[in-house]
Amino acid sequence: MRIDWNSYNPGAFYDELISSPGNARNSGRILAGYLASLKSEDLQQRKTAAELAIKAMGISFTVYSEAGNIDREWPFDIIPRIITETQWRQTSKGLEQRLRALNCFIHDIYNDQKILKDKVVPAELIAKSVNFRKECIGMKPRFDVWAHICGTDLIRDTDGRFYVLEDNLRVPSGVSYMLENRQVTKRVFPELFENYDIEPITEYTAQLFDMLAAISPRPLDYPEVVVLTPGIYNSAYFEHSFLAQQMGAELVEGSDLVVENDCVYMRTINGLSRVDVIYRRIDDMFLDPEVFRPDSALGVRGLMRAWLKGNVALANAPGAGVADDKVIYTYVPAMIKYYLGEDAILENVPSYLCVDDKQCEYVLKNLDKLVVKPANESGGYGMLMGPQASKKEREEFALKIKADPRNYMAQPLIGLSTAPVLGERGAEPRHIDLRPFVLQGKGSYVTPGGLTRVAMVKGSYVVNSSQGGGSKDTWIVSDKEGA
Amino acid sequence: MLSRVAERVYWLGRYLERAENTARLLTVYSTLLLDLPRGARIGWHTLVEITGSHPEFHEHHQITDERSVIHFLLADSQNSSSILNSLSMARENARTTREIIPSEAWEQINNLYLFARDNVSKSAGRGPRLQLLQQIISYCQLITGLLSGAMSHNSGYNFIRIARSLERADMTTRIVDVGSVTLLPGLTGAGHAEHVPEPYENMVWMSVLRSLSAYQMYRQHVLDRVNGEDVVTFLLQDAQFPRSVVHSLTKLESCLQSLPNNAATLKQLEVTRTLASEANIPELLQNGLLEYIDQLQVEIARVHACIASTWFLPVVSGQQQSA
């Protein structure tokens, strides 16, 4: 299983570590040299050590299957991914800018709707949005921020530049894996940390807690912050528990909370105790059976009343998903201009909206070249990978688009960048993306790097862990490194 | 602390202690066998009865021999109190309270479960079995130590200790049961009625003590030779030995003191402890010991019921756990 970079060939794609067979990029030279110097047994031993660490640390996620829910160990590749500090600084600014504009947009939509009146965004898009919550109209959350935690998916095209693929503003997950990946790498390759100045990422949970504490409706030194989970059968339960633990917050389930006199309380061994801030990891529709799905057993009756009265803060705010829509996404550069008067630092992937007749016609004619996505699915579900789909699949999909054009948008297939993954025969290129996490409360914070997700199957573009994706530790290192 | 979390750490404590105690119980029985003459009348069935799981056992087994009983108590997934199931439940409760227990402790609980799961099938022979049981006991001790040394002695830790003390008190009564049932004339039913020769009686009580790591402490405390009366008194009533019933209940009381709304539970605890501390052991050994122990177990179960109704969620959410 030795690594020979001369026989490593990513082809036409941008590879994160190797610029051409045998040659590492400057920032990755030490890493590539070190990996190539390891004997087969050494590599195998590191790989096993990582697997054991993940098992012992109990880093897992849940997969739903017919045979029941299985708690599966987190798939992890030991070769870290490197991004240079200069490039990251710019990207990070772009992410912050983007979330600021998105929050202006959400606040505007639930209040004055100026952007619709000025016809920058078509009003009918909001009218037909499944994530628009009329219950939230007129609400003014603290700092006018609705999406406090955002996971933005970035991809790198063959030109080596980052593009935004989507913004996740509802309940984005993955940050715990980003943090745990670093822990595992420290156990597996401690010697590499001597040769690199890698930006630490451990600050995230402290930043998250400070942000949550800052949106508390009661001015207290120690507001009661809780993490609301759907429970142990949720695929991200590990993360909910991890974040609660790291923040020293209570991890609560719907049955632990009760609303009395429009205030939220949790049931403790001392009786009822007031809750100020809820970091909720439950979808809008399950939050409150009184307002949304009446059959929800996960939520808390009266929660919306308490929130609308300003007696409890919810992160992210209900209704924030209105901007987490693949059609609204195409308007983000325009929002940045409209609200902030700035040019977008990060580019979108070029997109075609099916709701526009001309663009729709183009999409239908070029289905074999495009990726078509429904507006409101996540986890890679419900989309058409045109170039890989059969003729029949494309024809069936065309019918869906014609039936509900508002629900679809299309993008050209981006040649996702690759990174080496340790396989049976040494290092092999696999496609990857990047999910940095952005916080906004009074100020903003962006994780240095993020969660790199890997499509573990050769040639595949599907990086979602629910569909067999893996992950890598992500390093932001100084450009001088390895020069 | 949340009622639901209190409930889960409580069960974590109980299942962990139960796994350790069941391992101890199996160890006593297995070593006792080695000392008794071949073909002696030791009844494996007694073990199933003592753990209170005979209905489940008879549902799935026709023969009550060493092999089936050991498998049932060690690894059987049909037995909710088997060591493997207890460890699995301990792990599940730890997994769902990871935010409040130290991560090293979670890692060890997780490791213990994985270790037991991977090794129970290799434990058919007596040699490997004793070794496995020993390892499980050591692992449990390690976790107890980790919790004591790395977790703040807060309400969460108190619930773990409360659970441990209650489970311990309960199991000690059961282990005393083993000794008595094996030895007492006239108490073991037809076929087991003849009196055991003295050297064996001695051995049985020594094994009982060893199973609770009590032999050495007993010798220091009781100067007389090992005999049933002193052993039972020691295990039920000694104020200093950590696994005696009275000591466990006293520890439990000190943990209860720091919890809110504790009046009803303290009252029930006092009833239970008085029953243990004021029992006339010499008299009971002549007549009525088994009935007495049954009664003691009922009172211990009532302490649990008080704890559950005072501090846990009114409706048990999600998991069914067995007291």
Interface residues (C-beta under 8 A of the other chain):
Chain A: K55 A56 M57 G58 V227 G231 I232 S241 F242 A244 Q245 A249 E250 L251 V252 E253 S255 D256 M266 R267 T268 I269 N270 G271
Chain B: M1 L2 S3 R4 V5 A6 E92 R95 T96 R98 E99 I100 S103 W106 E107 N110 N111 L114 S155 L259 P260 N261 W311 L313 V315 S317 G318
